[in-house]
Amino acid sequence: MYLKNIDVMSDKLVIRYVRVSTFEQTTDKYKKEDDEKNGIHTIEEKISGYKVGLFEREKGKLIKQMILEGRVKEIICYSVDRISRSVKDLTEIISFLHKNNVCLVIENLGVRSLVEKDVNGVIEFVETPTINFLIYLQGCFAELNYWERREKQALGISKAKERGVYKQNDKVRGKEKMENWINKPKIQKAIKFLRENPSMKNCDVAKLCDLHYHSVRKVRKLVGIEKMEQTQGEDYVKGLKEQPIVSAFELTELVGD
């Protein structure tokens, strides 16, 4: 059991952590309009909840650093699976939070991992077995749900292959998807950045264009812009400054080759 003096937890940040798995998903349903007015800071990211642990994610590392600096008192999330879909990871996260005087609030359960308690006339924050059980139980269901979906997906693919209708590598579908992807403003912006700055690191381009660095690496490969040393990059740029941003049609031709 962790005992928390109420004074220790005052005058610190309350963070709402919002996560979805893919860039196509929206985060609106996990936010609240009055958060800013209530002094709640929203941190969101789009990444797998099972494959990547909370404190291994880009925004998760930021949260961990803020916690270690003693700047956070609460982390709010809609449900446990927004934090993690791995029970092992969830256990380590809660232990870390409590050791650093941070309360985890799960909105859809209506619970707090630390609650106020009068101990000999002193208000302290303590963790309760019942509440932690509810949190861990939801975490178990979240992990179970993840593996059930993976099994169903694998079974569906297997059946499709048996019927000869599995078309993962179908070029027509690939071109259609690629055309939509390449026309996104962020991707076009990344292409322009890479053409003008071929020596720039993928992670730097990703930050400037609000993309994952894997997407930047994919752009490099598709349009043929490899990483270069600074001197090589300057020579390369001279011949590319006037080139237009790649179009979906041009990319289709590149991929087709």
N, C-alpha and C positions, 0 to 999 in steps of 0.2 A: 504494500500500500504506500502511495506517495502522498505526503502531506504538503499542502501549498498554502502559505500565508496569503491572505487576500491583498495585502499591500504590494506583494511581489508582482502580482498579475495586473496591476493598474497601470494606466498611462502607457500602454503598448498597443501594437497594431492588431486589428482583427482582419484576417484575410479570407476571402471567399475563393476557394480553389475550384476551377471549372475545367473539365477535361472531356474531350470526345476523341474517338479513335482515328478519324480520317479528316482530310482537309475539306471534303465535300459536306461533312456534317456541320450543323450550326450549334452554337452554344447558348442561344437565347433562352431556352426553357430552364437553364440552370442558373440564370441571373435574376436579380431583383432590381426594379427601377429605383427604389429608395435606398440602395446600398450606399451610394456616394453621400447622400444626405445624412445617413446614419454613421458615417465614418468607416465604412467597410470597404477595403481595397480588394478589387477583383484581379485575380491572376488566372489566366487561361492558357491552355495549350492543346494541341491536337497530336496525340500520340497513343500507342497501345497501352492499355492499363495492366496487361499481364506480362508482356515481353520486356518492358522497361520499368524498373522500380521507380518509385516516386522521386527519390533523391538522386537518381541517375538521369532524370529528365532535365532539360535545359532550365525550365522555370522551377522545377523541384530543387535544383542545386541552389538557385537564388533563395528560395524559401528556407532551405537548410542553413544557409549562411546567415540569413536574418535571424533565425532562431538561435544560432550559436552566439550571435551578437546581443541576444537578449531583447530583441525588438518586437517579438510576436507573443501575444497572449492567447489567441484563438485562431483555429483554422476551421472554416465552415465549408461543408460540401453537401450536395443534395443527397447523395447516397454513398455507401462504402465503396462501391465499384468505381466511383470517380477517382478515389484515392488509389485503389489497387484491386486487381482481381486475383491476387495471389495471397493466400492466407499467411504464408511464411513472411512475405514482405509486409503485410498489414500488421502482424505481430511486432516486427522490428520497428515499424513506423510509430505505432502507439507507444511502445516502450521509450523510444527516443523523445517523443513529444512530452511525455509525462516527466521524464528526467530533466527536461528543460522548461518545466512549468508552463506547458502549452496544452490547452484544452481542445479536443477534437469534437466538433458539433456535427451530427448527422441529422439533416433536416427531415428526411422522409420517415425516420424512426422517432423524431422528436426527442432525441437524447443528447446528453453531453457526457464526454468521457470522464470529466472531473465535475464534481458537484460540491456546493457549499455545505459545510457542516460545522456546528458549534462544538468546539472541543475545549472544555473548561473555560467557557466564556470568550474564547478566541475563535473568530471565523476563519476556517481553513478550507482548502480545496482538497478533496479526497477522491480516489477512484473507487467505484463500487463494482463488486463481482457481477451483479445482475445486468448493469448497463454494458459492461465489457463483454458479457456473454452475448447480448443482443447484437453488438457490433461485430464480434467474431462470427456469429451465426450468419449474419448477412454476408460477411466476407466469404464464408464457405459456400453459400448459394451462388455468389458472384463467380467464384472460381469454377464451380460445377457447371454453371451456365456457359462459361467460356469453353470448357472442354466438350460439352454436349453439342454446341454449335460447330465446333471443329470436326467432331465425329460425323455429324449430319452432312457437313460440307464434303468431307472425304468420301462418304457413302454415295452422295449424289454424283460426284465426279467419277467414282468407280462404275456406277450404273450407266452413266453417260458414255463412258469409254467402251463398255460392253456393247452398247447399242450403236456405237460408231458415230455418235452425235456430239462428242466433246470437241469443242473448237477453240481451245485456249490460244492456239497459235494461228487462228484464222486471220489472214492478212487484211481482208476487207474490214472486219471488225476492228482490227488494230489501227487501220488508217482512220476510221471514223473517230475512235477514241482519241487518237493522237492529234487529230485536227482540232477537236474541242480543247484539248489540253494546251496545245501550242498557242492557241488564240487567247488564252487567259492573260490579262494585263500584267500580272506578276511575272509570268514566263517571258513575255515579250520584253519586259523591263530587264530581266536577268540576261537575256540574249544581248541586249544593247550594252549592258555593263560589261559582259564578257568580251564582246568585240572591241570595246574601247579600252578594257583593262584585262587582257588575257593572263597577266601574271598575278592577278588578285586571287587570294585564297577562296575556296568554295564557301567556307564558313562566313567570310566577310560579305561575299555577294548574297548569301542566304539572309543575313541580318538586314542588309540594305533593301532587299526585295521581299522580305517577310516570307521566305520559303524555307523548306527543310534543305539541308546541304545535299541530301541524296538527289533532290530535284535539280539542283544546280549541276551536280555531276552528270545527271542524265542529259541536261541541256548541252553541256560541253561535248558529250559523246555524239549527240544527234547532229549538231551543227559543225562538228569538227574543230572545236577550239580547245586544244590541249593546254595544260599548264605550261608556262614558260618562265625562264629567268627574266629579271627586269629588263636587261639589255635586249633580249630577244623580243620581249613584249613590245618595247618601243618601236622596233623595226616592223613588227607585225601590224601594229596599229596604223602605221602610215598607209598601208594598202587597204585598210578596212574602214577608215573613218567615214568615207562617203557611201558605204554599202547600206542599203535599206535593211530594216529589221526583217528577219526571215518570215515568210508567209506560210500559211498552212499548206498551200499548194507546193511550195518549194520543199517543205519538210517531207511531204508525202513522196516527192520524187527522190529525196535523199534516202528515206527509209526503204523505198522500193528498190533502190540500187543495192 
